[in-house]
Amino acid sequence: MLESLITSKTRLRLLVKFFINAANHGHLRGLAEEFSESTNAIRKELNNLSEAGYLEKEAVRNTISYRANTNHPLFSLLQSVVRRTIGLDTIVATILERMGEVKKVYLIGDYAEGRDTGTIEVVLVGQSLNEDYVEQLAYKIEEEIKRKVKFILTDDFDKKGLLLFGGSN
């Protein structure tokens, strides 16, 4: 979806990095290494996104750290579009619609850190979750969003992750 509007793969990867989870941050060299891109390509897109007000810059020691500008009027909309592009809205909606005992849904792993690796890891917290049904559900969701989905079922979860549904973290 976003690929047709945003033709720069670097800009798209930066949007995913910063808008999937507002807590994500990065600096020029670290992002270049993470994305296996040149620092010039990353710098250009960071400058464009910063000048447009989508990213905030903060000087930390000798580096500049970037993060999503949560005060930007389009922040919520951009975050929603990024999450829909990845398919997180479909995952949560399908789970909640078809499984009654789910208390919380967490995104963990690479996507929680803003890295689009193709495998989405989701923790489902609840009582009496049907593992066989979740496997079938995973297959259907994967077909729809064109990404691999790995579900982890538990009745208790205290690891840090991006809370997608449920009580506070």
C-alpha positions in Angstrom: 0.0 0.0 0.0 2.6 2.6 1.0 5.0 1.3 -1.6 2.9 2.8 -4.3 2.8 6.3 -2.6 6.3 6.4 -1.3 8.8 5.3 -3.9 11.9 5.6 -1.7 12.5 2.3 0.0 14.8 4.1 2.5 12.1 6.5 3.5 9.6 3.7 3.8 11.9 1.7 6.1 12.5 4.8 8.2 8.7 5.4 8.5 8.2 1.8 9.7 11.1 2.1 12.1 9.8 5.3 13.8 6.1 5.0 13.4 5.4 1.4 14.3 6.4 2.2 17.8 6.9 5.8 19.0 9.5 4.7 21.5 11.9 3.6 18.7 14.8 5.9 18.0 18.0 5.8 16.0 21.1 7.7 14.8 22.6 8.0 11.3 25.3 5.4 11.4 23.2 2.9 13.4 20.3 3.2 10.9 22.7 2.9 8.0 24.1 -0.3 9.5 20.7 -1.7 10.4 19.3 -1.0 6.9 22.6 -1.9 5.1 22.3 1.5 3.3 24.8 4.3 2.7 24.9 7.0 5.3 24.2 9.5 2.5 20.9 7.8 1.6 19.9 7.7 5.3 21.0 11.3 5.9 18.9 12.5 2.9 15.7 10.9 4.1 16.3 11.8 7.8 16.7 15.4 6.7 13.6 15.3 4.5 11.4 13.7 7.3 12.9 16.1 9.9 12.3 19.2 7.8 8.7 18.1 7.2 8.3 17.8 11.0 7.7 14.1 11.1 10.9 13.3 13.0 12.4 15.1 16.0 16.2 15.4 16.4 18.0 15.3 19.7 21.8 15.8 20.3 23.1 13.0 22.4 26.8 13.3 23.1 28.4 13.5 19.6 25.5 12.0 17.7 22.0 13.2 16.7 19.2 10.8 17.7 16.0 10.7 15.7 12.5 9.6 16.7 8.9 10.2 15.6 7.4 13.5 16.4 4.4 12.4 18.4 3.2 16.0 18.5 2.9 16.3 14.7 -0.7 16.7 13.7 -0.4 13.7 11.3 1.4 11.4 13.8 -1.6 9.2 14.6 -2.6 9.0 11.0 0.9 8.0 9.9 1.2 5.4 12.7 -2.1 4.0 11.7 -1.1 3.8 8.0 2.2 2.1 8.8 0.5 -0.4 11.1 -2.1 -1.2 8.4 0.5 -1.5 5.8 2.3 -4.2 7.9 -1.0 -5.8 8.7 -1.1 -5.3 12.5 -4.7 -4.0 12.4 -5.8 -7.2 10.6 -4.0 -9.4 13.1 -5.6 -7.8 16.1 -9.0 -7.5 14.6 -9.1 -11.1 13.5 -7.8 -12.4 16.9 -10.3 -10.4 18.9 -13.2 -11.3 16.6 -12.6 -15.0 16.8 -11.0 -15.7 20.2 -13.0 -14.6 23.2 -10.5 -15.1 26.1 -7.6 -12.9 24.8 -6.6 -10.3 27.5 -3.7 -8.7 25.8 -1.9 -8.7 22.4 1.8 -7.7 22.2 4.0 -7.2 19.2 7.6 -8.3 20.0 10.8 -8.9 18.1 12.0 -7.1 15.0 8.7 -5.3 14.2 8.4 -3.9 17.7 11.8 -2.4 17.1 10.7 -1.1 13.7 12.6 -3.6 11.5 10.5 -4.9 8.6 12.0 -8.4 8.4 8.9 -10.2 7.1 8.1 -12.2 10.3 5.7 -10.7 12.8 5.9 -12.1 16.3 2.7 -11.7 18.4 2.2 -12.7 22.0 -1.4 -13.6 22.9 -2.1 -13.4 26.6 -5.3 -15.2 27.8 -6.9 -18.2 29.3 -7.7 -21.4 27.4 -6.3 -20.3 24.0 -6.8 -22.9 21.3 -3.3 -23.5 19.8 -4.7 -25.5 16.8 -7.1 -22.7 16.0 -4.3 -20.1 16.3 -2.2 -22.0 13.8 -5.1 -22.0 11.3 -5.6 -18.3 12.0 -2.0 -17.6 11.4 -2.1 -19.2 7.9 -5.2 -17.1 6.9 -3.6 -13.9 8.2 -0.3 -14.6 6.4 -2.2 -15.0 3.2 -4.0 -11.7 3.7 -1.1 -9.6 4.8 1.7 -11.3 2.8 4.0 -11.7 5.9 4.9 -14.6 8.1 3.1 -14.5 11.5 4.4 -16.3 14.6 2.0 -16.5 17.6 3.1 -17.2 21.1 0.3 -18.2 23.5 0.6 -17.7 27.2 -1.5 -17.0 30.3 1.1 -14.5 31.6 3.6 -12.2 29.9 5.9 -9.8 31.5 8.4 -9.2 28.7 8.6 -5.7 27.2 6.8 -5.4 23.9 4.5 -3.1 22.0 1.1 -3.5 23.5 -1.4 -3.6 20.7 -4.5 -4.4 22.7 -5.4 -4.8 26.4 -4.5 -3.2 29.7 -1.4 -1.0 30.3 2.1 -2.3 29.8 
